[in-house]
Amino acid sequence: MNLRPVFTIGVGLVSLLLFAGCVAQKKKDAELKGLAKLYHNTTARFNGYFNATELYKASLEELTAQHRDDYTDLLPVYAYVDVENPKVVADKLDEAVKKVAVVVNLHRKSDYTDNCYLLAGKAHYLKQDYETAEETFRYLLDEYGKDYWRKKEQKKLRKKEKKQSGKKAKSSEKRMSRKERQKKQKKERKEREKARKEKKKEMEKWRKKYNRAVRKRRKGKDVPLPKRPGEAEEEMAQDSTLLDEAIAQQEEPEPQPEPEPEEEEQEEKDEDKKNYFLKHKPSYQEGTLWLARTLVERDREEEALRYIRELEGDPNLFAEVRRQIPPLRAYIFLKLDKTEPARQALEQAVELASNRQDKARYTYIMAQLYRRADQPDDAFAAFRQAKRYSNDYTMEFNSRLNMALNEWLAGRETQEDAVANLEQMLKEEKNAEFRDQIDFVMATIALEGNDREQAIANLVNSLRVSSANPNQRAEAYLTLADLY
């Protein structure tokens, strides 16, 4: 078989694609069409953006693996944020940012430019460079927000209607009006660029003032935070009441319409797939969510709640973004020490979460909050649910351990029965590394039963075991010191 004609045709097609792509890039103001659009979208998505996404995922997994949950304290909502050294993944994340920057420079007219900005912002967030992350997310929303995609859809619709009507503008008068429109558009772009530069200067001045104010507040000084440029006075006034309104919303949840939440979530998922099958999905919703997360890390919880409210008011909110809102609310409330609204937000997070381990984490934190509120019945039920959801034995073990303690606290078991259950756990070989925790819980039960000698004996046994949990060991020493 002679493959030469096939090879020649292949080379011709590739050359045509490259030529079309180069032409599209030179005409910066022109919209991509046909082969040029296919070339830039394909190259942007499956080259730099794909590789950068893989680096981001690897960094996220590495940070999550670095974190070790301390079950003697409240678990964090986001494990990968609560790490000691985020710089271990800095090189990978910097490389990811470089790759998406190259994509943006070479294929700015592709549909994946907004995805690149979103990924860059998330990479800065994981590095805990929250100032740069905020700048990136704000640029994403300014350039590729809801208005950008609405105008793009309207433009496509007008073109489609014009094509269907069969009207064509061929006269010299029409051509002249088109040139005038292009001239006007060029002038408007220059004005927008000038306004953007001025806004950038204002933002830089404000950011310096804001950072100075934050540093002073951390030192205990009562310094007001400067208002962000361009922020309306009424929005600033609303910010002071957003937290109270958000808490009230958590305390009085709206009744859930039929169908049940699980079915509704599945319908939303199917709708997203139907509307965006083989079609680019805009990133501004997820960008808004991550901007809110970044603002929380910068001690601007009220402003973050405003962005959350903006998302919740969007009738076309994507299902995957909707699922991430309740955990973020819980994160904010826990940071502000608002226990009850945090617990209610976690309940919503469990209902909407699609990942079983996420459900387990949220449920376990709920159980810990019930335990702190001295509600042993609710704590027992939540720990049992966390055990069912989890595929991690450490969480399963700690759930089981707390179930034994809370079942006794709720009065469903005698002290002897609770101790017998714990002694049975001590005999199980798979629990050998957790002996110190079992002995410590047995000491807690003994203390609650006013059996001081048995409590001391259990604490000594807990300390004799080699433990990889320094917090557990420190707490045992402290309790023993108090008893002595």
PEPEKA-V199751 format. One record per residue. N is the residue number from 0. SS is DSSP state (H for helix, E for strand, - for the rest). PHI is phi in degrees with one decimal (* if undefined). PSI is psi in radians with two decimals (NA if undefined). Layout:
N | SS | PHI | PSI
N | SS | PHI | PSI
This chain:
0 | - | * | 2.34
1 | - | -88.1 | 1.95
2 | - | -90.7 | -0.06
3 | H | -61.3 | -0.77
4 | H | -61.1 | -0.70
5 | H | -62.9 | -0.76
6 | H | -62.3 | -0.73
7 | H | -62.7 | -0.75
8 | H | -63.7 | -0.73
9 | H | -61.4 | -0.80
10 | H | -62.5 | -0.68
11 | H | -63.2 | -0.74
12 | H | -65.2 | -0.76
13 | H | -62.0 | -0.75
14 | H | -62.3 | -0.69
15 | H | -63.5 | -0.76
16 | H | -61.1 | -0.80
17 | H | -63.3 | -0.73
18 | H | -64.8 | -0.77
19 | H | -62.2 | -0.70
20 | H | -64.7 | -0.79
21 | H | -63.6 | -0.71
22 | H | -62.1 | -0.73
23 | H | -64.5 | -0.63
24 | H | -72.2 | -0.57
25 | H | -69.1 | -0.66
26 | - | -88.2 | 1.47
27 | - | -63.7 | -0.57
28 | - | -82.8 | -0.28
29 | - | -79.5 | 2.56
30 | - | -85.7 | 2.51
31 | - | -69.6 | 2.50
32 | - | -138.2 | 2.71
33 | H | 49.8 | -2.18
34 | H | -64.4 | -0.60
35 | H | -63.5 | -0.76
36 | H | -64.6 | -0.77
37 | H | -60.3 | -0.75
38 | H | -62.7 | -0.90
39 | H | -67.6 | -0.71
40 | H | -64.7 | -0.77
41 | H | -66.1 | -0.81
42 | H | -66.0 | -0.73
43 | H | -63.9 | -0.76
44 | H | -74.1 | -0.78
45 | H | -99.3 | 0.06
46 | H | -108.7 | -1.69
47 | H | -61.6 | -0.79
48 | H | -65.0 | -0.74
49 | H | -61.7 | -0.82
50 | H | -65.3 | -0.67
51 | H | -64.7 | -0.67
52 | H | -63.4 | -0.70
53 | H | -64.0 | -0.70
54 | H | -64.5 | -0.70
55 | H | -63.7 | -0.80
56 | H | -61.7 | -0.76
57 | H | -62.1 | -0.70
58 | H | -65.5 | -0.72
59 | H | -62.3 | -0.76
60 | H | -64.7 | -0.69
61 | H | -66.0 | -0.72
62 | H | -66.1 | -0.71
63 | H | -63.8 | -0.71
64 | H | -68.8 | -0.55
65 | H | -66.6 | -0.59
66 | - | -72.9 | 2.37
67 | - | -120.0 | 2.03
68 | - | -65.1 | 2.33
69 | - | -100.7 | 1.79
70 | - | -76.8 | -0.08
71 | - | -82.3 | -0.18
72 | - | -127.7 | 2.98
73 | - | -64.8 | 2.24
74 | - | -67.8 | 2.55
75 | - | -76.9 | 2.59
76 | - | -66.2 | -0.74
77 | - | -112.9 | 1.82
78 | - | -63.3 | -0.66
79 | - | -73.6 | -0.21
80 | - | -84.7 | -0.57
81 | - | -89.4 | 1.11
82 | - | -120.4 | 2.69
83 | - | -77.7 | -0.62
84 | - | -134.9 | 1.48
85 | H | -69.5 | -0.22
86 | H | -71.0 | -0.21
87 | H | -64.2 | -0.41
88 | H | -108.2 | 0.17
89 | H | -60.0 | -0.72
90 | H | -63.3 | -0.76
91 | H | -63.4 | -0.76
92 | H | -69.1 | -0.64
93 | H | -62.8 | -0.69
94 | H | -65.2 | -0.67
95 | H | -62.8 | -0.75
96 | H | -63.4 | -0.69
97 | H | -62.0 | -0.73
98 | H | -65.1 | -0.77
99 | H | -71.6 | -0.48
100 | H | -64.7 | -0.70
101 | H | -63.6 | -0.73
102 | H | -60.6 | -0.79
103 | H | -63.0 | -0.72
104 | H | -67.4 | -0.70
105 | H | -86.7 | -0.50
106 | - | -133.9 | 0.84
107 | - | -61.8 | -0.52
108 | - | -83.0 | 0.00
109 | - | -73.7 | 2.89
110 | - | -75.8 | -0.12
111 | - | -104.2 | 0.21
112 | H | -64.5 | -0.73
113 | H | -66.2 | -0.61
114 | H | -61.3 | -0.66
115 | H | -65.2 | -0.75
116 | H | -64.3 | -0.70
117 | H | -61.2 | -0.80
118 | H | -63.6 | -0.69
119 | H | -62.2 | -0.75
120 | H | -62.8 | -0.73
121 | H | -66.3 | -0.62
122 | H | -64.5 | -0.77
123 | H | -63.4 | -0.63
124 | H | -63.4 | -0.79
125 | H | -63.4 | -0.56
126 | - | -74.6 | -0.14
127 | - | 66.2 | 0.48
128 | - | -93.4 | 1.32
129 | H | -71.1 | -0.50
130 | H | -65.7 | -0.81
131 | H | -67.9 | -0.64
132 | H | -61.2 | -0.77
133 | H | -61.4 | -0.78
134 | H | -58.0 | -0.74
135 | H | -66.7 | -0.79
136 | H | -66.2 | -0.65
137 | H | -66.7 | -0.69
138 | H | -63.4 | -0.73
139 | H | -56.8 | -0.82
140 | H | -70.8 | -0.59
141 | H | -68.3 | -0.73
142 | H | -91.4 | -0.59
143 | H | -130.6 | 0.69
144 | - | -80.4 | -2.87
145 | H | -60.3 | -0.71
146 | H | -62.9 | -0.67
147 | H | -59.5 | -0.83
148 | H | -73.7 | -0.54
149 | H | -66.6 | -0.76
150 | H | -63.2 | -0.66
151 | H | -65.3 | -0.74
152 | H | -66.7 | -0.69
153 | H | -63.6 | -0.67
154 | H | -64.7 | -0.74
155 | H | -62.4 | -0.70
156 | H | -65.0 | -0.73
157 | H | -63.8 | -0.70
158 | H | -63.5 | -0.71
159 | H | -66.0 | -0.73
160 | H | -65.7 | -0.69
161 | H | -64.9 | -0.68
162 | H | -66.9 | -0.72
163 | H | -66.5 | -0.64
164 | H | -73.8 | -0.34
165 | - | 78.0 | 0.26
166 | - | -82.3 | 2.37
167 | - | -133.2 | 2.34
168 | - | -95.8 | 1.81
169 | - | -115.3 | -0.26
170 | - | -69.5 | 2.74
171 | H | -63.6 | -0.57
172 | H | -63.1 | -0.73
173 | H | -65.4 | -0.75
174 | H | -63.4 | -0.67
175 | H | -65.0 | -0.72
176 | H | -64.6 | -0.58
177 | H | -66.6 | -0.70
178 | H | -64.8 | -0.68
179 | H | -63.8 | -0.68
180 | H | -63.9 | -0.72
181 | H | -63.4 | -0.69
182 | H | -63.9 | -0.74
183 | H | -63.7 | -0.75
184 | H | -62.3 | -0.68
185 | H | -63.2 | -0.72
186 | H | -64.8 | -0.73
187 | H | -63.4 | -0.66
188 | H | -63.6 | -0.72
189 | H | -63.3 | -0.72
190 | H | -64.3 | -0.72
191 | H | -64.4 | -0.70
192 | H | -64.0 | -0.70
193 | H | -64.5 | -0.76
194 | H | -64.7 | -0.64
195 | H | -65.1 | -0.73
196 | H | -64.1 | -0.72
197 | H | -64.3 | -0.71
198 | H | -64.2 | -0.68
199 | H | -62.1 | -0.72
200 | H | -63.0 | -0.76
201 | H | -62.3 | -0.72
202 | H | -64.6 | -0.68
203 | H | -64.1 | -0.73
204 | H | -63.7 | -0.77
205 | H | -64.0 | -0.70
206 | H | -63.0 | -0.70
207 | H | -63.6 | -0.76
208 | H | -63.6 | -0.73
209 | H | -63.6 | -0.78
210 | H | -64.0 | -0.66
211 | H | -64.0 | -0.72
212 | H | -65.1 | -0.71
213 | H | -62.7 | -0.75
214 | H | -62.8 | -0.69
215 | H | -66.7 | -0.69
216 | H | -65.1 | -0.63
217 | H | -67.3 | -0.42
218 | - | -85.3 | 0.04
219 | - | 98.5 | 0.04
220 | - | -84.4 | 2.42
221 | - | -86.5 | 1.45
222 | - | -114.5 | 2.22
223 | - | -70.0 | 2.53
224 | - | -78.7 | 2.34
225 | - | -66.5 | 2.56
226 | - | -72.3 | 2.43
227 | - | -70.2 | 2.38
228 | - | -57.7 | 2.38
229 | - | 85.4 | -0.04
230 | - | -84.4 | 2.22
231 | - | -68.3 | 2.60
232 | H | -62.3 | -0.68
233 | H | -66.8 | -0.55
234 | H | -66.9 | -0.69
235 | H | -64.0 | -0.66
236 | H | -67.4 | -0.63
237 | H | -67.8 | -0.57
238 | H | -57.2 | -0.63
239 | H | -67.3 | -0.39
240 | H | -105.9 | -0.07
241 | H | -61.5 | -0.70
242 | H | -63.4 | -0.81
243 | H | -62.6 | -0.72
244 | H | -65.9 | -0.68
245 | H | -64.6 | -0.71
246 | H | -65.1 | -0.75
247 | H | -61.9 | -0.65
248 | H | -64.7 | -0.65
249 | H | -68.7 | -0.65
250 | H | -74.4 | -0.50
251 | - | -123.4 | 1.29
252 | - | -67.1 | 2.50
253 | - | -69.1 | 2.53
254 | - | -62.0 | 2.41
255 | - | -77.3 | 2.18
256 | - | -72.2 | 2.78
257 | - | -74.1 | 2.59
258 | - | -73.7 | 3.14
259 | - | -59.4 | 2.73
260 | H | -52.8 | -0.71
261 | H | -63.7 | -0.74
262 | H | -69.6 | -0.69
263 | H | -63.0 | -0.74
264 | H | -61.0 | -0.73
265 | H | -65.1 | -0.68
266 | H | -63.7 | -0.73
267 | H | -62.6 | -0.71
268 | H | -62.1 | -0.81
269 | H | -63.8 | -0.65
270 | H | -64.6 | -0.74
271 | H | -60.0 | -0.79
272 | H | -63.2 | -0.69
273 | H | -66.7 | -0.79
274 | H | -73.7 | -0.47
275 | - | -121.9 | 0.44
276 | - | -72.4 | 2.16
277 | - | 58.2 | 0.49
278 | - | -138.3 | 2.46
279 | - | -66.5 | 2.34
280 | - | -99.4 | 2.20
281 | - | -59.8 | 2.66
282 | - | -104.5 | 0.03
283 | H | -68.5 | -0.51
284 | H | -67.1 | -0.84
285 | H | -66.4 | -0.59
286 | H | -63.2 | -0.68
287 | H | -63.8 | -0.75
288 | H | -62.1 | -0.78
289 | H | -71.4 | -0.51
290 | H | -64.2 | -0.73
291 | H | -61.4 | -0.74
292 | H | -61.9 | -0.70
293 | H | -66.4 | -0.70
294 | H | -63.8 | -0.58
295 | H | -62.1 | -0.75
296 | H | -67.6 | -0.33
297 | - | -100.8 | 0.33
298 | - | 62.0 | 0.67
299 | - | -126.0 | 1.09
300 | H | -64.2 | -0.68
301 | H | -63.1 | -0.73
302 | H | -66.2 | -0.64
303 | H | -62.7 | -0.71
304 | H | -64.1 | -0.56
305 | H | -65.1 | -0.72
306 | H | -67.8 | -0.61
307 | H | -63.7 | -0.75
308 | H | -63.2 | -0.67
309 | H | -61.4 | -0.73
310 | H | -64.3 | -0.81
311 | H | -64.8 | -0.41
312 | - | -83.2 | -0.05
313 | - | -83.2 | 2.00
314 | - | -66.4 | -0.31
315 | - | -105.9 | 0.52
316 | - | -65.2 | 2.29
317 | - | -68.8 | 2.56
318 | H | -61.1 | -0.70
319 | H | -68.6 | -0.49
320 | H | -75.9 | -0.72
321 | H | -57.8 | -0.66
322 | H | -66.0 | -0.46
323 | H | -87.1 | -0.16
324 | H | -72.1 | -0.86
325 | H | -58.3 | -0.75
326 | H | -60.1 | -0.63
327 | H | -67.6 | -0.70
328 | H | -60.2 | -0.79
329 | H | -61.1 | -0.71
330 | H | -60.0 | -0.76
331 | H | -65.0 | -0.83
332 | H | -66.2 | -0.65
333 | H | -66.4 | -0.66
334 | H | -64.5 | -0.58
335 | - | -90.7 | 0.07
336 | - | 62.3 | 0.64
337 | - | -101.3 | 1.52
338 | H | -67.1 | -0.84
339 | H | -66.2 | -0.87
340 | H | -62.9 | -0.50
341 | H | -65.0 | -0.75
342 | H | -63.4 | -0.72
343 | H | -66.4 | -0.65
344 | H | -65.0 | -0.64
345 | H | -66.0 | -0.62
346 | H | -60.4 | -0.77
347 | H | -64.7 | -0.66
348 | H | -62.5 | -0.70
349 | H | -64.4 | -0.71
350 | H | -63.1 | -0.68
351 | H | -91.4 | -0.38
352 | - | -61.2 | 2.45
353 | - | -99.6 | -0.25
354 | - | -101.6 | 2.24
355 | H | -64.0 | -0.64
356 | H | -69.2 | -0.58
357 | H | -64.8 | -0.74
358 | H | -58.8 | -0.74
359 | H | -62.1 | -0.78
360 | H | -62.6 | -0.85
361 | H | -61.7 | -0.71
362 | H | -67.7 | -0.68
363 | H | -64.0 | -0.73
364 | H | -63.6 | -0.70
365 | H | -57.5 | -0.77
366 | H | -62.3 | -0.71
367 | H | -63.6 | -0.65
368 | H | -68.1 | -0.69
369 | H | -62.2 | -0.72
370 | H | -62.6 | -0.74
371 | H | -67.2 | -0.52
372 | - | -84.9 | 0.13
373 | - | 59.5 | 0.83
374 | - | -121.3 | 1.35
375 | H | -63.9 | -0.57
376 | H | -63.7 | -0.87
377 | H | -66.1 | -0.65
378 | H | -63.2 | -0.77
379 | H | -59.6 | -0.82
380 | H | -62.9 | -0.70
381 | H | -70.5 | -0.70
382 | H | -63.4 | -0.68
383 | H | -63.8 | -0.72
384 | H | -65.8 | -0.68
385 | H | -62.4 | -0.69
386 | H | -62.2 | -0.67
387 | H | -70.1 | -0.67
388 | H | -72.7 | -0.64
389 | - | -73.3 | 2.52
390 | - | -113.7 | 0.26
391 | - | -110.0 | 2.12
392 | H | -65.9 | -0.56
393 | H | -60.2 | -0.75
394 | H | -69.7 | -0.68
395 | H | -60.3 | -0.78
396 | H | -62.6 | -0.83
397 | H | -65.6 | -0.58
398 | H | -64.2 | -0.79
399 | H | -63.6 | -0.70
400 | H | -63.1 | -0.78
401 | H | -71.3 | -0.52
402 | H | -62.0 | -0.75
403 | H | -62.2 | -0.74
404 | H | -66.6 | -0.81
405 | H | -74.4 | -0.46
406 | H | -65.9 | -0.65
407 | H | -72.3 | -0.72
408 | H | -63.1 | -0.56
409 | - | -78.0 | -0.13
410 | - | 85.4 | 0.22
411 | - | -86.8 | -0.21
412 | - | -135.6 | 2.67
413 | - | -80.8 | 2.92
414 | H | -61.3 | -0.66
415 | H | -64.9 | -0.71
416 | H | -65.7 | -0.73
417 | H | -62.7 | -0.77
418 | H | -64.7 | -0.68
419 | H | -62.5 | -0.71
420 | H | -63.4 | -0.70
421 | H | -69.3 | -0.67
422 | H | -64.4 | -0.60
423 | H | -64.8 | -0.67
424 | H | -65.2 | -0.60
425 | H | -63.1 | -0.56
426 | H | -76.9 | -0.34
427 | - | -75.5 | 2.22
428 | H | -61.4 | -0.60
429 | H | -68.3 | -0.23
430 | H | -100.1 | 0.23
431 | H | -58.7 | -0.69
432 | H | -75.7 | -0.14
433 | H | -109.1 | 0.28
434 | H | -58.6 | -0.68
435 | H | -61.2 | -0.66
436 | H | -69.9 | -0.68
437 | H | -64.5 | -0.79
438 | H | -62.3 | -0.64
439 | H | -66.7 | -0.73
440 | H | -65.6 | -0.66
441 | H | -62.8 | -0.63
442 | H | -66.0 | -0.67
443 | H | -62.1 | -0.76
444 | H | -64.7 | -0.72
445 | H | -62.7 | -0.71
446 | H | -64.0 | -0.73
447 | H | -63.6 | -0.51
448 | - | -91.2 | 0.20
449 | - | 60.8 | 0.50
450 | - | -101.3 | 1.46
451 | H | -63.6 | -0.77
452 | H | -63.2 | -0.76
453 | H | -66.7 | -0.64
454 | H | -62.2 | -0.78
455 | H | -62.4 | -0.75
456 | H | -60.2 | -0.76
457 | H | -66.7 | -0.67
458 | H | -66.6 | -0.70
459 | H | -62.4 | -0.73
460 | H | -62.0 | -0.68
461 | H | -62.8 | -0.68
462 | H | -78.5 | -0.35
463 | H | -73.8 | -0.41
464 | - | -81.4 | 2.35
465 | - | -68.5 | 2.11
466 | - | -120.7 | 2.49
467 | - | -95.2 | 0.15
468 | - | -112.6 | 1.60
469 | H | -64.0 | -0.56
470 | H | -66.6 | -0.72
471 | H | -61.9 | -0.76
472 | H | -64.2 | -0.75
473 | H | -63.1 | -0.72
474 | H | -65.7 | -0.65
475 | H | -64.8 | -0.76
476 | H | -61.9 | -0.75
477 | H | -63.8 | -0.78
478 | H | -62.8 | -0.73
479 | H | -65.5 | -0.70
480 | H | -62.4 | -0.72
481 | H | -62.6 | -0.69
482 | H | -67.6 | -0.65
483 | - | -74.0 | NA
